[in-house]
Amino acid sequence: MFVFHYELPLDAALVIAQVVSGDMTVHLPRGNSRVCRIDFYCRSRDDARRRLLEIRQYTKDEKKPVFAASPVKPLVKKDWAKIWKKQFAVRRVSRRIIVKPAWKAYSGKKGDCIIEVDPGMAFGTGEHATTRACLSLIDECQKKCPEASFFDAGCGSGILAIAAAKLGFKPVVAIDNDPLAVKAAKINCVRNNVSGRVDCRTADVLRFRSAMKYSVIAANLFANVLVRSADNLVSLLDRNDDCCLILAGVLDKQYRQVAQAFYKLHMRDTKKIRNEGWVTAVFKRRMA
């Protein structure tokens, strides 16, 4: 294993933590500092070089100063599993949904929806603010629309689709354009005993077509992808009054641009959750 760190402005760091693949630890700034440090853990020097190229791709247009990365060094005298175990604990993210690491024993209480994930996988664990907000909103939507259909656009680890299936949505369809993410989602579905209830597919949200319309759609994506896929996402949404789009992965400063793309398609935002610099919103059709 190898490790290097990057120091950069908080806004840029929040984007990097969302979009760059692989294992990392984010150290948020303290006091009046606006500099965030991210430690990246890599399985080889080639993996480290790939990660550095990814980071530079997302920071090359950043107007604020971006600090250089530290040298890539072997990760010595440290237990990789212990690094992850220090970062993750059992977390209640909504009234019913609990996310727990695979190694933790936790039974919860009657009515709890417990999702088990392995933080050693590089596709998300429910720790990010946007994932937590999506899970909370999915919980709320299911109360209003029990057994409604659900579509996860950009599923990553599959955590949103797994929650939907466990809460009772059906059918549940999850897509991602990364085959490795789809593989991870399928593994997590097996781990959570919902593999027969979640249809995981490799597909691009910009081009995905379906004869079926969905009651609830969750799209935790980059802001630019949400804008570009707005027409397609709205076309996949059913027309009943309670049907909704849950949009996430949007920084505060990006929200106006994303919202405008959906306003033009006769959608309205009915709820917004702001957390750690990110916005997650519920959109519904404007009824005549």
C-alpha positions, 0 to 999 in steps of 0.5 A: 500500500502507498499513501500521499496527501493533497491540501487544497481549498475546502470547496475544491476538496469537497468536490474531490472527495465526491468524484475521485475514486478510491480510498481516502480520509478527509481532514476538514479544516479547523478554526479559521483555516479554509485548507482541507487535507485529503489522504489518499491510500493506493494499492500501487504506485501506478494507482497513485499516479492515476489518482493524481491525474484524476485530482489534477483534472478536477482542479486544473480550472480552480481559480483559488490556489491549489497546493501540491501533493506530498510525495507518494510513500509506502504505507508502513507499520499500519494495518489497512483494516484498522485505518478504515475501522477508525473512520466508520461506525454505526450511524442512524441516518433517518428515522428508520435507516441505519448504516453499519460497517460489515464487522459491527454487530448491531441488531437495532430495534423493531422497524429499523432498516439496517444496511451493511456496507464494507468501507474497504470498497471504494464506492461509498459507505453512506458517510457523505452528507449527500448520501445521508440526505438522500437516505433520509428523503427516501425514508420519507418518500416511502412513508407517503408512497409504500411499494412505489417504484424506485430508480437509482440513477448513478448507484455507486455502492448501491446503498440507495437502492438497497435502502429502497428495496428494504423499505418496500419499494418495488420494483427497484432499478439501479444503474451506473456507467462504471461496471466496477460500481455495478459489480460493487452494488451487486455484491452489497445487494447480496450482503443485504439479502436484496439481490432478487429485488434490485436490478443493477445494470451498467448504463449511462444516465444520459442515454438510459431509456425505459418503458416504465415510469418511476414514482421515486428517482434518486440521482446523486451525481455531479452538478453538470451531469444533473443539468445535462440529464435533466430532460431524461430524468424528468421523462422517466418520472411518473406523473402522479402527484406524489412522484418525485426526483431526489437530486444530490451531489450539488454544492451550494454555489451550483444549486441555482444552475441545477434548479434552473434546468429543472424549472424549465421542465416544469418541475418545482423544488419542494424541499431542500437539505443543506449540509456541509456545503452540499444541497440535496433537494426534492423536485416534483412536477408543477401541476396545472 
